Amino acid sequence: MNSAKKLFDECLAEIPAEVKQEISISFAIANRIDELLKEQHLTQKEFAKQIGKTPAEVSRWLSGTHNFTLKTIALVSNALHCDIVKVI
């Protein structure tokens, strides 16, 4: 194993499980929103206007690193007429 890969693996091993889970969920939400926008033939700009947000904010959401609030998830779910997160 090369030294860069070994160092990367060591750093990754130090990340707490809950942080890994948080990142995974955040990326899953971003991917789901992106899928729905494509299915509904909406650009990020059009969607942002529809929900009263800036295109830059929607872009941050889709980066996968945004910490979504329940309010934002509900707003997006309602606007796209589809659940973004399903708990039950």
N, CA, C and O atoms as CSV, one atom per row, in Angstrom:
chain,resi,resn,atom,element,x,y,z
A,1,MET,N,N,0.853,-1.166,0.000
A,1,MET,CA,C,0.000,0.000,0.000
A,1,MET,C,C,0.903,1.234,0.000
A,1,MET,O,O,1.863,1.309,0.767
A,2,ASN,N,N,0.587,2.206,-0.872
A,2,ASN,CA,C,1.434,3.400,-0.899
A,2,ASN,C,C,1.158,4.277,0.313
A,2,ASN,O,O,0.132,4.129,0.976
A,3,SER,N,N,2.070,5.180,0.595
A,3,SER,CA,C,1.987,5.970,1.821
A,3,SER,C,C,0.799,6.924,1.839
A,3,SER,O,O,0.231,7.172,2.903
A,4,ALA,N,N,0.410,7.465,0.684
A,4,ALA,CA,C,-0.738,8.374,0.635
A,4,ALA,C,C,-2.027,7.627,0.973
A,4,ALA,O,O,-2.863,8.131,1.722
A,5,LYS,N,N,-2.180,6.443,0.425
A,5,LYS,CA,C,-3.370,5.623,0.705
A,5,LYS,C,C,-3.399,5.232,2.181
A,5,LYS,O,O,-4.452,5.265,2.818
A,6,LYS,N,N,-2.252,4.866,2.713
A,6,LYS,CA,C,-2.170,4.475,4.122
A,6,LYS,C,C,-2.547,5.651,5.026
A,6,LYS,O,O,-3.309,5.491,5.980
A,7,LEU,N,N,-2.010,6.823,4.720
A,7,LEU,CA,C,-2.317,8.022,5.495
A,7,LEU,C,C,-3.805,8.350,5.401
A,7,LEU,O,O,-4.434,8.678,6.407
A,8,PHE,N,N,-4.364,8.262,4.206
A,8,PHE,CA,C,-5.792,8.515,4.018
A,8,PHE,C,C,-6.616,7.549,4.856
A,8,PHE,O,O,-7.541,7.969,5.553
A,9,ASP,N,N,-6.296,6.276,4.797
A,9,ASP,CA,C,-7.027,5.265,5.570
A,9,ASP,C,C,-6.923,5.517,7.070
A,9,ASP,O,O,-7.895,5.322,7.800
A,10,GLU,N,N,-5.751,5.948,7.533
A,10,GLU,CA,C,-5.569,6.250,8.953
A,10,GLU,C,C,-6.425,7.450,9.364
A,10,GLU,O,O,-7.047,7.441,10.426
A,11,CYS,N,N,-6.453,8.464,8.529
A,11,CYS,CA,C,-7.269,9.651,8.820
A,11,CYS,C,C,-8.755,9.297,8.820
A,11,CYS,O,O,-9.505,9.737,9.692
A,12,LEU,N,N,-9.166,8.516,7.856
A,12,LEU,CA,C,-10.561,8.095,7.762
A,12,LEU,C,C,-10.972,7.278,8.979
A,12,LEU,O,O,-12.098,7.408,9.460
A,13,ALA,N,N,-10.092,6.458,9.469
A,13,ALA,CA,C,-10.390,5.622,10.634
A,13,ALA,C,C,-10.616,6.451,11.893
A,13,ALA,O,O,-11.283,5.999,12.824
A,14,GLU,N,N,-10.065,7.659,11.925
A,14,GLU,CA,C,-10.200,8.519,13.102
A,14,GLU,C,C,-11.512,9.300,13.129
A,14,GLU,O,O,-11.843,9.913,14.145
A,15,ILE,N,N,-12.256,9.286,12.037
A,15,ILE,CA,C,-13.522,10.015,11.982
A,15,ILE,C,C,-14.579,9.206,12.729
A,15,ILE,O,O,-14.768,8.023,12.448
A,16,PRO,N,N,-15.273,9.844,13.686
A,16,PRO,CA,C,-16.295,9.125,14.443
A,16,PRO,C,C,-17.419,8.602,13.539
A,16,PRO,O,O,-17.753,9.213,12.523
A,17,ALA,N,N,-17.982,7.482,13.923
A,17,ALA,CA,C,-19.036,6.833,13.126
A,17,ALA,C,C,-20.223,7.757,12.882
A,17,ALA,O,O,-20.805,7.754,11.797
A,18,GLU,N,N,-20.584,8.555,13.899
A,18,GLU,CA,C,-21.746,9.436,13.726
A,18,GLU,C,C,-21.472,10.533,12.704
A,18,GLU,O,O,-22.396,10.982,12.026
A,19,VAL,N,N,-20.240,10.966,12.582
A,19,VAL,CA,C,-19.887,11.970,11.578
A,19,VAL,C,C,-19.954,11.338,10.181
A,19,VAL,O,O,-20.460,11.954,9.243
A,20,LYS,N,N,-19.451,10.126,10.050
A,20,LYS,CA,C,-19.558,9.415,8.767
A,20,LYS,C,C,-21.016,9.248,8.371
A,20,LYS,O,O,-21.369,9.425,7.205
A,21,GLN,N,N,-21.870,8.906,9.343
A,21,GLN,CA,C,-23.296,8.726,9.073
A,21,GLN,C,C,-23.941,10.050,8.663
A,21,GLN,O,O,-24.743,10.088,7.731
A,22,GLU,N,N,-23.593,11.127,9.353
A,22,GLU,CA,C,-24.134,12.452,9.030
A,22,GLU,C,C,-23.794,12.837,7.590
A,22,GLU,O,O,-24.646,13.333,6.853
A,23,ILE,N,N,-22.559,12.607,7.205
A,23,ILE,CA,C,-22.119,12.935,5.844
A,23,ILE,C,C,-22.855,12.070,4.823
A,23,ILE,O,O,-23.275,12.557,3.774
A,24,SER,N,N,-23.003,10.808,5.132
A,24,SER,CA,C,-23.709,9.899,4.233
A,24,SER,C,C,-25.155,10.336,4.026
A,24,SER,O,O,-25.649,10.336,2.899
A,25,ILE,N,N,-25.830,10.705,5.103
A,25,ILE,CA,C,-27.225,11.153,5.009
A,25,ILE,C,C,-27.317,12.453,4.226
A,25,ILE,O,O,-28.205,12.611,3.387
A,26,SER,N,N,-26.416,13.376,4.490
A,26,SER,CA,C,-26.425,14.661,3.801
A,26,SER,C,C,-26.257,14.481,2.292
A,26,SER,O,O,-26.963,15.109,1.502
A,27,PHE,N,N,-25.317,13.618,1.899
A,27,PHE,CA,C,-25.126,13.349,0.475
A,27,PHE,C,C,-26.338,12.636,-0.131
A,27,PHE,O,O,-26.691,12.897,-1.281
A,28,ALA,N,N,-26.971,11.750,0.617
A,28,ALA,CA,C,-28.158,11.050,0.120
A,28,ALA,C,C,-29.299,12.035,-0.128
A,28,ALA,O,O,-30.003,11.929,-1.132
A,29,ILE,N,N,-29.480,12.983,0.773
A,29,ILE,CA,C,-30.525,13.999,0.598
A,29,ILE,C,C,-30.219,14.856,-0.627
A,29,ILE,O,O,-31.101,15.103,-1.449
A,30,ALA,N,N,-28.997,15.301,-0.748
A,30,ALA,CA,C,-28.603,16.117,-1.896
A,30,ALA,C,C,-28.814,15.354,-3.203
A,30,ALA,O,O,-29.314,15.917,-4.177
A,31,ASN,N,N,-28.438,14.086,-3.226
A,31,ASN,CA,C,-28.626,13.274,-4.435
A,31,ASN,C,C,-30.103,13.104,-4.768
A,31,ASN,O,O,-30.487,13.138,-5.937
A,32,ARG,N,N,-30.928,12.921,-3.744
A,32,ARG,CA,C,-32.378,12.753,-3.958
A,32,ARG,C,C,-32.974,14.031,-4.539
A,32,ARG,O,O,-33.774,13.971,-5.472
A,33,ILE,N,N,-32.594,15.181,-3.999
A,33,ILE,CA,C,-33.098,16.448,-4.534
A,33,ILE,C,C,-32.664,16.611,-5.981
A,33,ILE,O,O,-33.467,17.001,-6.829
A,34,ASP,N,N,-31.414,16.318,-6.270
A,34,ASP,CA,C,-30.904,16.422,-7.637
A,34,ASP,C,C,-31.676,15.505,-8.582
A,34,ASP,O,O,-32.032,15.913,-9.688
A,35,GLU,N,N,-31.936,14.278,-8.160
A,35,GLU,CA,C,-32.718,13.335,-8.977
A,35,GLU,C,C,-34.101,13.897,-9.281
A,35,GLU,O,O,-34.560,13.844,-10.422
A,36,LEU,N,N,-34.762,14.434,-8.261
A,36,LEU,CA,C,-36.114,14.964,-8.439
A,36,LEU,C,C,-36.118,16.184,-9.350
A,36,LEU,O,O,-37.026,16.345,-10.166
A,37,LEU,N,N,-35.125,17.035,-9.220
A,37,LEU,CA,C,-35.042,18.188,-10.112
A,37,LEU,C,C,-34.912,17.726,-11.567
A,37,LEU,O,O,-35.558,18.277,-12.459
A,38,LYS,N,N,-34.087,16.727,-11.797
A,38,LYS,CA,C,-33.909,16.202,-13.160
A,38,LYS,C,C,-35.198,15.565,-13.667
A,38,LYS,O,O,-35.597,15.793,-14.809
A,39,GLU,N,N,-35.853,14.765,-12.820
A,39,GLU,CA,C,-37.114,14.118,-13.210
A,39,GLU,C,C,-38.175,15.147,-13.582
A,39,GLU,O,O,-38.978,14.927,-14.489
A,40,GLN,N,N,-38.170,16.271,-12.871
A,40,GLN,CA,C,-39.184,17.303,-13.092
A,40,GLN,C,C,-38.708,18.386,-14.066
A,40,GLN,O,O,-39.377,19.399,-14.266
A,41,HIS,N,N,-37.555,18.151,-14.656
A,41,HIS,CA,C,-36.982,19.062,-15.657
A,41,HIS,C,C,-36.878,20.487,-15.129
A,41,HIS,O,O,-37.212,21.448,-15.822
A,42,LEU,N,N,-36.405,20.606,-13.881
A,42,LEU,CA,C,-36.199,21.908,-13.253
A,42,LEU,C,C,-34.707,22.186,-13.124
A,42,LEU,O,O,-33.934,21.314,-12.727
A,43,THR,N,N,-34.318,23.392,-13.457
A,43,THR,CA,C,-32.943,23.795,-13.200
A,43,THR,C,C,-32.845,24.242,-11.744
A,43,THR,O,O,-33.860,24.499,-11.096
A,44,GLN,N,N,-31.637,24.331,-11.245
A,44,GLN,CA,C,-31.445,24.828,-9.880
A,44,GLN,C,C,-31.986,26.250,-9.761
A,44,GLN,O,O,-32.589,26.616,-8.752
A,45,LYS,N,N,-31.765,27.028,-10.789
A,45,LYS,CA,C,-32.223,28.420,-10.783
A,45,LYS,C,C,-33.752,28.492,-10.737
A,45,LYS,O,O,-34.315,29.268,-9.964
A,46,GLU,N,N,-34.414,27.696,-11.553
A,46,GLU,CA,C,-35.879,27.681,-11.562
A,46,GLU,C,C,-36.430,27.223,-10.211
A,46,GLU,O,O,-37.381,27.797,-9.681
A,47,PHE,N,N,-35.813,26.186,-9.676
A,47,PHE,CA,C,-36.256,25.658,-8.390
A,47,PHE,C,C,-36.055,26.687,-7.283
A,47,PHE,O,O,-36.928,26.867,-6.434
A,48,ALA,N,N,-34.921,27.354,-7.291
A,48,ALA,CA,C,-34.635,28.374,-6.285
A,48,ALA,C,C,-35.697,29.470,-6.326
A,48,ALA,O,O,-36.185,29.902,-5.281
A,49,LYS,N,N,-36.049,29.915,-7.512
A,49,LYS,CA,C,-37.073,30.954,-7.659
A,49,LYS,C,C,-38.420,30.452,-7.135
A,49,LYS,O,O,-39.147,31.185,-6.466
A,50,GLN,N,N,-38.738,29.211,-7.443
A,50,GLN,CA,C,-40.008,28.615,-7.028
A,50,GLN,C,C,-40.160,28.594,-5.503
A,50,GLN,O,O,-41.261,28.785,-4.987
A,51,ILE,N,N,-39.069,28.366,-4.791
A,51,ILE,CA,C,-39.161,28.247,-3.332
A,51,ILE,C,C,-38.663,29.492,-2.592
A,51,ILE,O,O,-38.578,29.496,-1.364
A,52,GLY,N,N,-38.336,30.542,-3.340
A,52,GLY,CA,C,-37.917,31.789,-2.716
A,52,GLY,C,C,-36.519,31.762,-2.123
A,52,GLY,O,O,-36.239,32.446,-1.139
A,53,LYS,N,N,-35.651,30.974,-2.722
A,53,LYS,CA,C,-34.254,30.889,-2.280
A,53,LYS,C,C,-33.355,31.364,-3.411
A,53,LYS,O,O,-33.802,31.505,-4.550
A,54,THR,N,N,-32.101,31.606,-3.100
A,54,THR,CA,C,-31.155,32.003,-4.147
A,54,THR,C,C,-30.589,30.753,-4.824
A,54,THR,O,O,-30.499,29.691,-4.206
A,55,PRO,N,N,-30.212,30.885,-6.084
A,55,PRO,CA,C,-29.563,29.755,-6.749
A,55,PRO,C,C,-28.307,29.287,-6.005
A,55,PRO,O,O,-28.001,28.095,-5.991
A,56,ALA,N,N,-27.585,30.221,-5.390
A,56,ALA,CA,C,-26.375,29.858,-4.641
A,56,ALA,C,C,-26.726,28.967,-3.457
A,56,ALA,O,O,-25.994,28.027,-3.146
A,57,GLU,N,N,-27.844,29.259,-2.797
A,57,GLU,CA,C,-28.242,28.430,-1.656
A,57,GLU,C,C,-28.612,27.018,-2.107
A,57,GLU,O,O,-28.222,26.042,-1.466
A,58,VAL,N,N,-29.352,26.906,-3.192
A,58,VAL,CA,C,-29.699,25.584,-3.720
A,58,VAL,C,C,-28.439,24.848,-4.139
A,58,VAL,O,O,-28.329,23.640,-3.928
A,59,SER,N,N,-27.498,25.550,-4.722
A,59,SER,CA,C,-26.228,24.938,-5.102
A,59,SER,C,C,-25.497,24.384,-3.880
A,59,SER,O,O,-24.934,23.291,-3.936
A,60,ARG,N,N,-25.504,25.133,-2.782
A,60,ARG,CA,C,-24.877,24.647,-1.540
A,60,ARG,C,C,-25.583,23.388,-1.051
A,60,ARG,O,O,-24.931,22.449,-0.593
A,61,TRP,N,N,-26.913,23.361,-1.145
A,61,TRP,CA,C,-27.651,22.169,-0.730
A,61,TRP,C,C,-27.183,20.958,-1.521
A,61,TRP,O,O,-26.977,19.880,-0.963
A,62,LEU,N,N,-27.018,21.144,-2.820
A,62,LEU,CA,C,-26.680,20.025,-3.696
A,62,LEU,C,C,-25.212,19.641,-3.645
A,62,LEU,O,O,-24.803,18.664,-4.273
A,63,SER,N,N,-24.419,20.397,-2.909
A,63,SER,CA,C,-23.000,20.055,-2.759
A,63,SER,C,C,-22.822,18.816,-1.881
A,63,SER,O,O,-21.790,18.145,-1.936
A,64,GLY,N,N,-23.843,18.522,-1.069
A,64,GLY,CA,C,-23.774,17.356,-0.193
A,64,GLY,C,C,-23.177,17.651,1.163
A,64,GLY,O,O,-23.082,16.759,2.005
A,65,THR,N,N,-22.775,18.887,1.388
A,65,THR,CA,C,-22.163,19.215,2.671
A,65,THR,C,C,-23.045,20.123,3.520
A,65,THR,O,O,-22.633,20.566,4.592
A,66,HIS,N,N,-24.249,20.397,3.048
A,66,HIS,CA,C,-25.176,21.263,3.774
A,66,HIS,C,C,-25.828,20.505,4.924
A,66,HIS,O,O,-26.187,19.337,4.781
A,67,ASN,N,N,-25.978,21.170,6.059
A,67,ASN,CA,C,-26.659,20.576,7.205
A,67,ASN,C,C,-28.138,20.928,7.099
A,67,ASN,O,O,-28.559,21.991,7.556
A,68,PHE,N,N,-28.921,20.047,6.502
A,68,PHE,CA,C,-30.343,20.298,6.272
A,68,PHE,C,C,-31.123,20.370,7.582
A,68,PHE,O,O,-30.942,19.545,8.478
A,69,THR,N,N,-31.992,21.370,7.672
A,69,THR,CA,C,-32.920,21.434,8.792
A,69,THR,C,C,-34.207,20.725,8.384
A,69,THR,O,O,-34.457,20.503,7.200
A,70,LEU,N,N,-35.004,20.378,9.361
A,70,LEU,CA,C,-36.300,19.774,9.049
A,70,LEU,C,C,-37.158,20.741,8.244
A,70,LEU,O,O,-37.910,20.325,7.363
A,71,LYS,N,N,-37.044,22.016,8.545
A,71,LYS,CA,C,-37.798,23.041,7.821
A,71,LYS,C,C,-37.425,23.033,6.335
A,71,LYS,O,O,-38.301,23.102,5.473
A,72,THR,N,N,-36.141,22.949,6.041
A,72,THR,CA,C,-35.688,22.925,4.646
A,72,THR,C,C,-36.140,21.650,3.950
A,72,THR,O,O,-36.583,21.693,2.803
A,73,ILE,N,N,-36.032,20.523,4.634
A,73,ILE,CA,C,-36.466,19.253,4.049
A,73,ILE,C,C,-37.958,19.304,3.742
A,73,ILE,O,O,-38.390,18.839,2.688
A,74,ALA,N,N,-38.748,19.866,4.658
A,74,ALA,CA,C,-40.193,19.983,4.438
A,74,ALA,C,C,-40.489,20.923,3.274
A,74,ALA,O,O,-41.362,20.635,2.455
A,75,LEU,N,N,-39.777,22.037,3.191
A,75,LEU,CA,C,-39.956,22.991,2.097
A,75,LEU,C,C,-39.688,22.331,0.753
A,75,LEU,O,O,-40.482,22.456,-0.180
A,76,VAL,N,N,-38.570,21.631,0.661
A,76,VAL,CA,C,-38.182,20.984,-0.592
A,76,VAL,C,C,-39.155,19.854,-0.940
A,76,VAL,O,O,-39.571,19.725,-2.091
A,77,SER,N,N,-39.513,19.049,0.040
A,77,SER,CA,C,-40.463,17.950,-0.191
A,77,SER,C,C,-41.785,18.477,-0.716
A,77,SER,O,O,-42.348,17.930,-1.665
A,78,ASN,N,N,-42.279,19.542,-0.098
A,78,ASN,CA,C,-43.549,20.131,-0.513
A,78,ASN,C,C,-43.459,20.700,-1.929
A,78,ASN,O,O,-44.356,20.492,-2.745
A,79,ALA,N,N,-42.381,21.411,-2.211
A,79,ALA,CA,C,-42.217,22.027,-3.528
A,79,ALA,C,C,-42.079,20.996,-4.639
A,79,ALA,O,O,-42.554,21.213,-5.754
A,80,LEU,N,N,-41.428,19.874,-4.337
A,80,LEU,CA,C,-41.219,18.841,-5.360
A,80,LEU,C,C,-42.288,17.752,-5.322
A,80,LEU,O,O,-42.251,16.805,-6.108
A,81,HIS,N,N,-43.245,17.898,-4.397
A,81,HIS,CA,C,-44.373,16.952,-4.282
A,81,HIS,C,C,-43.900,15.518,-4.093
A,81,HIS,O,O,-44.462,14.579,-4.657
A,82,CYS,N,N,-42.859,15.375,-3.291
A,82,CYS,CA,C,-42.294,14.048,-3.060
A,82,CYS,C,C,-41.494,14.058,-1.768
A,82,CYS,O,O,-40.825,15.043,-1.455
A,83,ASP,N,N,-41.562,12.958,-1.013
A,83,ASP,CA,C,-40.766,12.862,0.200
A,83,ASP,C,C,-39.280,12.828,-0.153
A,83,ASP,O,O,-38.847,12.088,-1.036
A,84,ILE,N,N,-38.519,13.645,0.559
A,84,ILE,CA,C,-37.069,13.644,0.401
A,84,ILE,C,C,-36.468,12.630,1.375
A,84,ILE,O,O,-35.529,11.906,1.043
A,85,VAL,N,N,-37.026,12.596,2.568
A,85,VAL,CA,C,-36.594,11.677,3.613
A,85,VAL,C,C,-37.819,10.916,4.075
A,85,VAL,O,O,-38.870,11.504,4.331
A,86,LYS,N,N,-37.680,9.623,4.179
A,86,LYS,CA,C,-38.785,8.802,4.660
A,86,LYS,C,C,-38.339,8.119,5.945
A,86,LYS,O,O,-37.372,7.357,5.957
A,87,VAL,N,N,-39.057,8.404,7.022
A,87,VAL,CA,C,-38.679,7.876,8.325
A,87,VAL,C,C,-39.492,6.633,8.653
A,87,VAL,O,O,-38.979,5.680,9.239
A,88,ILE,N,N,-40.725,6.650,8.283
A,88,ILE,CA,C,-41.621,5.535,8.623
A,88,ILE,C,C,-41.800,4.629,7.424
A,88,ILE,O,O,-42.517,3.632,7.504
